[in-house]
């Protein structure tokens, strides 16, 4: 799934925050702390980030039929 530009529920722009979130959590910071510092307070916006999985590399290995 590709990160959406806006939150599905409330419409707040969240797409520009994804790269920063991804880098900081990969460096070992807790997701809660990063989301708080990025200003994502609503549970719907936080769920967009927490529920995200990068499957593009995995699906790119398969050919179209």
VODO-149787 format. One record per atom (N, C-alpha, C, O): chain; residue in one letter; residue number from 1; atom name; x, y, z. Coordinates in Angstrom, 3 decimals. Layout:
# VODO-149787
{mido "A"; "a"; NUM; "CA"; {X; Y; Z}} ...
//
This chain:
# VODO-149787
{mido "A"; "x"; 1; "N"; {0.843; -1.174; 0.000}} {mido "A"; "x"; 1; "CA"; {0.000; 0.000; 0.000}} {mido "A"; "x"; 1; "C"; {0.894; 1.244; 0.000}} {mido "A"; "x"; 1; "O"; {1.918; 1.286; 0.682}} {mido "A"; "x"; 2; "N"; {0.510; 2.207; -0.738}} {mido "A"; "x"; 2; "CA"; {1.217; 3.472; -0.783}} {mido "A"; "x"; 2; "C"; {0.561; 4.406; 0.221}} {mido "A"; "x"; 2; "O"; {-0.664; 4.450; 0.335}} {mido "A"; "x"; 3; "N"; {1.375; 5.144; 0.941}} {mido "A"; "x"; 3; "CA"; {0.839; 6.044; 1.971}} {mido "A"; "x"; 3; "C"; {-0.053; 7.097; 1.303}} {mido "A"; "x"; 3; "O"; {0.347; 7.694; 0.304}} {mido "A"; "x"; 4; "N"; {-1.252; 7.330; 1.839}} {mido "A"; "x"; 4; "CA"; {-2.148; 8.314; 1.224}} {mido "A"; "x"; 4; "C"; {-1.686; 9.748; 1.500}} {mido "A"; "x"; 4; "O"; {-0.983; 10.007; 2.477}} {mido "A"; "x"; 5; "N"; {-2.083; 10.656; 0.643}} {mido "A"; "x"; 5; "CA"; {-1.756; 12.066; 0.821}} {mido "A"; "x"; 5; "C"; {-2.509; 12.627; 2.021}} {mido "A"; "x"; 5; "O"; {-1.962; 13.420; 2.788}} {mido "A"; "x"; 6; "N"; {-3.754; 12.218; 2.181}} {mido "A"; "x"; 6; "CA"; {-4.590; 12.681; 3.290}} {mido "A"; "x"; 6; "C"; {-5.117; 11.491; 4.070}} {mido "A"; "x"; 6; "O"; {-5.221; 10.382; 3.546}} {mido "A"; "x"; 7; "N"; {-5.445; 11.735; 5.324}} {mido "A"; "x"; 7; "CA"; {-6.046; 10.706; 6.169}} {mido "A"; "x"; 7; "C"; {-7.394; 10.298; 5.561}} {mido "A"; "x"; 7; "O"; {-8.145; 11.139; 5.069}} {mido "A"; "x"; 8; "N"; {-7.679; 9.014; 5.604}} {mido "A"; "x"; 8; "CA"; {-8.928; 8.522; 5.019}} {mido "A"; "x"; 8; "C"; {-10.159; 9.054; 5.752}} {mido "A"; "x"; 8; "O"; {-11.183; 9.323; 5.123}} {mido "A"; "x"; 9; "N"; {-10.071; 9.204; 7.052}} {mido "A"; "x"; 9; "CA"; {-11.237; 9.581; 7.845}} {mido "A"; "x"; 9; "C"; {-11.450; 11.078; 7.971}} {mido "A"; "x"; 9; "O"; {-12.540; 11.583; 7.704}} {mido "A"; "x"; 10; "N"; {-10.393; 11.796; 8.385}} {mido "A"; "x"; 10; "CA"; {-10.590; 13.215; 8.703}} {mido "A"; "x"; 10; "C"; {-10.093; 14.157; 7.615}} {mido "A"; "x"; 10; "O"; {-10.465; 15.330; 7.612}} {mido "A"; "x"; 11; "N"; {-9.270; 13.684; 6.697}} {mido "A"; "x"; 11; "CA"; {-8.805; 14.518; 5.597}} {mido "A"; "x"; 11; "C"; {-7.561; 15.338; 5.881}} {mido "A"; "x"; 11; "O"; {-7.162; 16.155; 5.052}} {mido "A"; "x"; 12; "N"; {-6.936; 15.136; 7.043}} {mido "A"; "x"; 12; "CA"; {-5.715; 15.882; 7.378}} {mido "A"; "x"; 12; "C"; {-4.567; 15.419; 6.476}} {mido "A"; "x"; 12; "O"; {-4.406; 14.216; 6.271}} {mido "A"; "x"; 13; "N"; {-3.770; 16.338; 5.935}} {mido "A"; "x"; 13; "CA"; {-2.623; 15.937; 5.109}} {mido "A"; "x"; 13; "C"; {-1.587; 15.189; 5.952}} {mido "A"; "x"; 13; "O"; {-1.104; 15.714; 6.955}} {mido "A"; "x"; 14; "N"; {-1.249; 13.973; 5.546}} {mido "A"; "x"; 14; "CA"; {-0.294; 13.156; 6.287}} {mido "A"; "x"; 14; "C"; {0.818; 12.593; 5.405}} {mido "A"; "x"; 14; "O"; {1.811; 12.090; 5.932}} {mido "A"; "x"; 15; "N"; {0.688; 12.660; 4.116}} {mido "A"; "x"; 15; "CA"; {1.646; 12.028; 3.206}} {mido "A"; "x"; 15; "C"; {3.056; 12.565; 3.325}} {mido "A"; "x"; 15; "O"; {4.017; 11.816; 3.153}} {mido "A"; "x"; 16; "N"; {3.200; 13.841; 3.614}} {mido "A"; "x"; 16; "CA"; {4.527; 14.448; 3.693}} {mido "A"; "x"; 16; "C"; {5.288; 14.035; 4.951}} {mido "A"; "x"; 16; "O"; {6.489; 14.288; 5.050}} {mido "A"; "x"; 17; "N"; {4.621; 13.410; 5.903}} {mido "A"; "x"; 17; "CA"; {5.249; 13.008; 7.153}} {mido "A"; "x"; 17; "C"; {5.793; 11.583; 7.126}} {mido "A"; "x"; 17; "O"; {6.513; 11.183; 8.041}} {mido "A"; "x"; 18; "N"; {5.465; 10.824; 6.106}} {mido "A"; "x"; 18; "CA"; {5.799; 9.407; 6.066}} {mido "A"; "x"; 18; "C"; {7.308; 9.142; 6.067}} {mido "A"; "x"; 18; "O"; {7.774; 8.292; 6.826}} {mido "A"; "x"; 19; "N"; {8.074; 9.841; 5.245}} {mido "A"; "x"; 19; "CA"; {9.511; 9.593; 5.150}} {mido "A"; "x"; 19; "C"; {10.199; 9.841; 6.489}} {mido "A"; "x"; 19; "O"; {11.052; 9.057; 6.905}} {mido "A"; "x"; 20; "N"; {9.834; 10.923; 7.157}} {mido "A"; "x"; 20; "CA"; {10.424; 11.229; 8.457}} {mido "A"; "x"; 20; "C"; {10.071; 10.150; 9.474}} {mido "A"; "x"; 20; "O"; {10.927; 9.714; 10.245}} {mido "A"; "x"; 21; "N"; {8.813; 9.720; 9.475}} {mido "A"; "x"; 21; "CA"; {8.369; 8.658; 10.384}} {mido "A"; "x"; 21; "C"; {9.146; 7.373; 10.127}} {mido "A"; "x"; 21; "O"; {9.605; 6.719; 11.064}} {mido "A"; "x"; 22; "N"; {9.289; 7.022; 8.878}} {mido "A"; "x"; 22; "CA"; {9.965; 5.777; 8.497}} {mido "A"; "x"; 22; "C"; {11.437; 5.800; 8.923}} {mido "A"; "x"; 22; "O"; {11.940; 4.815; 9.463}} {mido "A"; "x"; 23; "N"; {12.128; 6.923; 8.682}} {mido "A"; "x"; 23; "CA"; {13.539; 7.037; 9.057}} {mido "A"; "x"; 23; "C"; {13.724; 6.949; 10.564}} {mido "A"; "x"; 23; "O"; {14.597; 6.231; 11.052}} {mido "A"; "x"; 24; "N"; {12.902; 7.680; 11.290}} {mido "A"; "x"; 24; "CA"; {13.077; 7.744; 12.743}} {mido "A"; "x"; 24; "C"; {12.741; 6.428; 13.425}} {mido "A"; "x"; 24; "O"; {13.417; 6.041; 14.378}} {mido "A"; "x"; 25; "N"; {11.714; 5.732; 12.957}} {mido "A"; "x"; 25; "CA"; {11.388; 4.435; 13.562}} {mido "A"; "x"; 25; "C"; {12.413; 3.382; 13.177}} {mido "A"; "x"; 25; "O"; {12.668; 2.464; 13.956}} {mido "A"; "x"; 26; "N"; {13.008; 3.492; 11.993}} {mido "A"; "x"; 26; "CA"; {14.062; 2.559; 11.598}} {mido "A"; "x"; 26; "C"; {15.315; 2.751; 12.449}} {mido "A"; "x"; 26; "O"; {16.086; 1.812; 12.644}} {mido "A"; "x"; 27; "N"; {15.516; 3.963; 12.953}} {mido "A"; "x"; 27; "CA"; {16.665; 4.249; 13.820}} {mido "A"; "x"; 27; "C"; {16.421; 3.864; 15.272}} {mido "A"; "x"; 27; "O"; {17.298; 4.061; 16.114}} {mido "A"; "x"; 28; "N"; {15.258; 3.323; 15.581}} {mido "A"; "x"; 28; "CA"; {15.000; 2.799; 16.916}} {mido "A"; "x"; 28; "C"; {14.118; 3.637; 17.810}} {mido "A"; "x"; 28; "O"; {13.865; 3.245; 18.950}} {mido "A"; "x"; 29; "N"; {13.636; 4.782; 17.338}} {mido "A"; "x"; 29; "CA"; {12.730; 5.581; 18.164}} {mido "A"; "x"; 29; "C"; {11.374; 4.894; 18.236}} {mido "A"; "x"; 29; "O"; {10.982; 4.182; 17.312}} {mido "A"; "x"; 30; "N"; {10.664; 5.108; 19.329}} {mido "A"; "x"; 30; "CA"; {9.340; 4.499; 19.462}} {mido "A"; "x"; 30; "C"; {8.351; 5.212; 18.537}} {mido "A"; "x"; 30; "O"; {8.436; 6.420; 18.319}} {mido "A"; "x"; 31; "N"; {7.428; 4.441; 18.008}} {mido "A"; "x"; 31; "CA"; {6.442; 4.998; 17.077}} {mido "A"; "x"; 31; "C"; {5.574; 6.041; 17.772}} {mido "A"; "x"; 31; "O"; {5.209; 7.047; 17.163}} {mido "A"; "x"; 32; "N"; {5.239; 5.814; 19.039}} {mido "A"; "x"; 32; "CA"; {4.402; 6.758; 19.778}} {mido "A"; "x"; 32; "C"; {5.081; 8.118; 19.887}} {mido "A"; "x"; 32; "O"; {4.453; 9.153; 19.659}} {mido "A"; "x"; 33; "N"; {6.345; 8.112; 20.230}} {mido "A"; "x"; 33; "CA"; {7.088; 9.362; 20.391}} {mido "A"; "x"; 33; "C"; {7.170; 10.112; 19.063}} {mido "A"; "x"; 33; "O"; {6.978; 11.327; 19.019}} {mido "A"; "x"; 34; "N"; {7.454; 9.389; 17.985}} {mido "A"; "x"; 34; "CA"; {7.583; 10.015; 16.671}} {mido "A"; "x"; 34; "C"; {6.250; 10.603; 16.227}} {mido "A"; "x"; 34; "O"; {6.209; 11.728; 15.728}} {mido "A"; "x"; 35; "N"; {5.166; 9.865; 16.398}} {mido "A"; "x"; 35; "CA"; {3.847; 10.352; 15.997}} {mido "A"; "x"; 35; "C"; {3.445; 11.580; 16.802}} {mido "A"; "x"; 35; "O"; {2.842; 12.509; 16.263}} {mido "A"; "x"; 36; "N"; {3.774; 11.588; 18.084}} {mido "A"; "x"; 36; "CA"; {3.483; 12.754; 18.920}} {mido "A"; "x"; 36; "C"; {4.252; 13.982; 18.435}} {mido "A"; "x"; 36; "O"; {3.691; 15.074; 18.346}} {mido "A"; "x"; 37; "N"; {5.536; 13.801; 18.123}} {mido "A"; "x"; 37; "CA"; {6.362; 14.924; 17.685}} {mido "A"; "x"; 37; "C"; {5.988; 15.421; 16.288}} {mido "A"; "x"; 37; "O"; {6.183; 16.595; 15.974}} {mido "A"; "x"; 38; "N"; {5.453; 14.532; 15.454}} {mido "A"; "x"; 38; "CA"; {5.011; 14.943; 14.117}} {mido "A"; "x"; 38; "C"; {3.664; 15.655; 14.155}} {mido "A"; "x"; 38; "O"; {3.247; 16.236; 13.154}} {mido "A"; "x"; 39; "N"; {2.984; 15.617; 15.290}} {mido "A"; "x"; 39; "CA"; {1.710; 16.316; 15.428}} {mido "A"; "x"; 39; "C"; {0.500; 15.498; 15.040}} {mido "A"; "x"; 39; "O"; {-0.571; 16.054; 14.796}} {mido "A"; "x"; 40; "N"; {0.650; 14.184; 14.979}} {mido "A"; "x"; 40; "CA"; {-0.488; 13.323; 14.653}} {mido "A"; "x"; 40; "C"; {-1.153; 12.899; 15.956}} {mido "A"; "x"; 40; "O"; {-0.676; 12.002; 16.652}} {mido "A"; "x"; 41; "N"; {-2.261; 13.560; 16.273}} {mido "A"; "x"; 41; "CA"; {-2.940; 13.318; 17.542}} {mido "A"; "x"; 41; "C"; {-4.166; 12.432; 17.385}} {mido "A"; "x"; 41; "O"; {-4.490; 11.665; 18.291}} {mido "A"; "x"; 42; "N"; {-4.840; 12.523; 16.273}} {mido "A"; "x"; 42; "CA"; {-6.069; 11.753; 16.078}} {mido "A"; "x"; 42; "C"; {-5.741; 10.285; 15.820}} {mido "A"; "x"; 42; "O"; {-4.749; 9.967; 15.164}} {mido "A"; "x"; 43; "N"; {-6.579; 9.399; 16.340}} {mido "A"; "x"; 43; "CA"; {-6.335; 7.975; 16.189}} {mido "A"; "x"; 43; "C"; {-6.433; 7.519; 14.732}} {mido "A"; "x"; 43; "O"; {-5.781; 6.553; 14.335}} {mido "A"; "x"; 44; "N"; {-7.254; 8.221; 13.931}} {mido "A"; "x"; 44; "CA"; {-7.397; 7.814; 12.533}} {mido "A"; "x"; 44; "C"; {-6.110; 8.091; 11.756}} {mido "A"; "x"; 44; "O"; {-5.704; 7.279; 10.925}} {mido "A"; "x"; 45; "N"; {-5.468; 9.225; 12.020}} {mido "A"; "x"; 45; "CA"; {-4.211; 9.560; 11.351}} {mido "A"; "x"; 45; "C"; {-3.087; 8.638; 11.808}} {mido "A"; "x"; 45; "O"; {-2.251; 8.219; 11.007}} {mido "A"; "x"; 46; "N"; {-3.074; 8.325; 13.099}} {mido "A"; "x"; 46; "CA"; {-2.048; 7.440; 13.637}} {mido "A"; "x"; 46; "C"; {-2.193; 6.034; 13.058}} {mido "A"; "x"; 46; "O"; {-1.198; 5.355; 12.806}} {mido "A"; "x"; 47; "N"; {-3.429; 5.604; 12.850}} {mido "A"; "x"; 47; "CA"; {-3.676; 4.267; 12.313}} {mido "A"; "x"; 47; "C"; {-3.159; 4.133; 10.887}} {mido "A"; "x"; 47; "O"; {-2.726; 3.052; 10.487}} {mido "A"; "x"; 48; "N"; {-3.197; 5.220; 10.113}} {mido "A"; "x"; 48; "CA"; {-2.668; 5.193; 8.752}} {mido "A"; "x"; 48; "C"; {-1.178; 4.842; 8.788}} {mido "A"; "x"; 48; "O"; {-0.707; 4.070; 7.953}} {mido "A"; "x"; 49; "N"; {-0.440; 5.395; 9.737}} {mido "A"; "x"; 49; "CA"; {0.997; 5.152; 9.844}} {mido "A"; "x"; 49; "C"; {1.303; 3.801; 10.471}} {mido "A"; "x"; 49; "O"; {2.175; 3.077; 9.990}} {mido "A"; "x"; 50; "N"; {0.597; 3.456; 11.537}} {mido "A"; "x"; 50; "CA"; {0.865; 2.195; 12.233}} {mido "A"; "x"; 50; "C"; {0.468; 1.000; 11.368}} {mido "A"; "x"; 50; "O"; {1.132; -0.036; 11.403}} {mido "A"; "x"; 51; "N"; {-0.593; 1.131; 10.607}} {mido "A"; "x"; 51; "CA"; {-1.071; 0.029; 9.777}} {mido "A"; "x"; 51; "C"; {-0.368; -0.113; 8.448}} {mido "A"; "x"; 51; "O"; {-0.672; -1.037; 7.695}} {mido "A"; "x"; 52; "N"; {0.552; 0.760; 8.137}} {mido "A"; "x"; 52; "CA"; {1.255; 0.749; 6.858}} {mido "A"; "x"; 52; "C"; {2.322; -0.344; 6.821}} {mido "A"; "x"; 52; "O"; {3.116; -0.466; 7.753}} {mido "A"; "x"; 53; "N"; {2.344; -1.133; 5.759}} {mido "A"; "x"; 53; "CA"; {3.418; -2.091; 5.521}} {mido "A"; "x"; 53; "C"; {3.929; -1.884; 4.109}} {mido "A"; "x"; 53; "O"; {3.147; -1.744; 3.169}} {mido "A"; "x"; 54; "N"; {5.246; -1.863; 3.963}} {mido "A"; "x"; 54; "CA"; {5.838; -1.689; 2.644}} {mido "A"; "x"; 54; "C"; {5.911; -3.032; 1.933}} {mido "A"; "x"; 54; "O"; {6.772; -3.859; 2.233}} {mido "A"; "x"; 55; "N"; {5.017; -3.236; 1.006}} {mido "A"; "x"; 55; "CA"; {4.982; -4.488; 0.261}} {mido "A"; "x"; 55; "C"; {5.426; -4.302; -1.184}} {mido "A"; "x"; 55; "O"; {5.386; -5.254; -1.963}} {mido "A"; "x"; 56; "N"; {5.847; -3.097; -1.558}} {mido "A"; "x"; 56; "CA"; {6.176; -2.827; -2.949}} {mido "A"; "x"; 56; "C"; {7.364; -3.668; -3.418}} {mido "A"; "x"; 56; "O"; {7.384; -4.129; -4.559}} {mido "A"; "x"; 57; "N"; {8.370; -3.874; -2.529}} {mido "A"; "x"; 57; "CA"; {9.508; -4.708; -2.912}} {mido "A"; "x"; 57; "C"; {9.092; -6.164; -3.090}} {mido "A"; "x"; 57; "O"; {9.552; -6.843; -4.008}} {mido "A"; "x"; 58; "N"; {8.224; -6.634; -2.209}} {mido "A"; "x"; 58; "CA"; {7.764; -8.012; -2.274}} {mido "A"; "x"; 58; "C"; {6.929; -8.257; -3.526}} {mido "A"; "x"; 58; "O"; {7.146; -9.245; -4.228}} {mido "A"; "x"; 59; "N"; {5.986; -7.380; -3.812}} {mido "A"; "x"; 59; "CA"; {5.123; -7.583; -4.968}} {mido "A"; "x"; 59; "C"; {5.845; -7.304; -6.276}} {mido "A"; "x"; 59; "O"; {5.433; -7.813; -7.318}} {mido "A"; "x"; 60; "N"; {6.904; -6.516; -6.253}} {mido "A"; "x"; 60; "CA"; {7.660; -6.230; -7.464}} {mido "A"; "x"; 60; "C"; {8.422; -7.425; -7.991}} {mido "A"; "x"; 60; "O"; {8.857; -7.409; -9.143}} {mido "A"; "x"; 61; "N"; {8.598; -8.457; -7.192}} {mido "A"; "x"; 61; "CA"; {9.326; -9.657; -7.617}} {mido "A"; "x"; 61; "C"; {8.501; -10.531; -8.560}} {mido "A"; "x"; 61; "O"; {9.060; -11.346; -9.293}} {mido "A"; "x"; 62; "N"; {7.193; -10.370; -8.548}} {mido "A"; "x"; 62; "CA"; {6.316; -11.235; -9.323}} {mido "A"; "x"; 62; "C"; {5.965; -10.598; -10.654}} {mido "A"; "x"; 62; "O"; {5.799; -9.381; -10.745}} {mido "A"; "x"; 63; "N"; {5.853; -11.422; -11.686}} {mido "A"; "x"; 63; "CA"; {5.488; -10.952; -13.003}} {mido "A"; "x"; 63; "C"; {3.972; -10.918; -13.155}} {mido "A"; "x"; 63; "O"; {3.239; -11.663; -12.504}} {mido "A"; "x"; 64; "N"; {3.530; -10.027; -14.040}} {mido "A"; "x"; 64; "CA"; {2.103; -10.027; -14.374}} {mido "A"; "x"; 64; "C"; {1.832; -11.202; -15.293}} {mido "A"; "x"; 64; "O"; {2.675; -11.568; -16.112}} {mido "A"; "x"; 65; "N"; {0.663; -11.788; -15.157}} {mido "A"; "x"; 65; "CA"; {0.302; -12.946; -15.988}} {mido "A"; "x"; 65; "C"; {-0.186; -12.521; -17.346}} {mido "A"; "x"; 65; "O"; {-0.532; -13.367; -18.171}} 
//
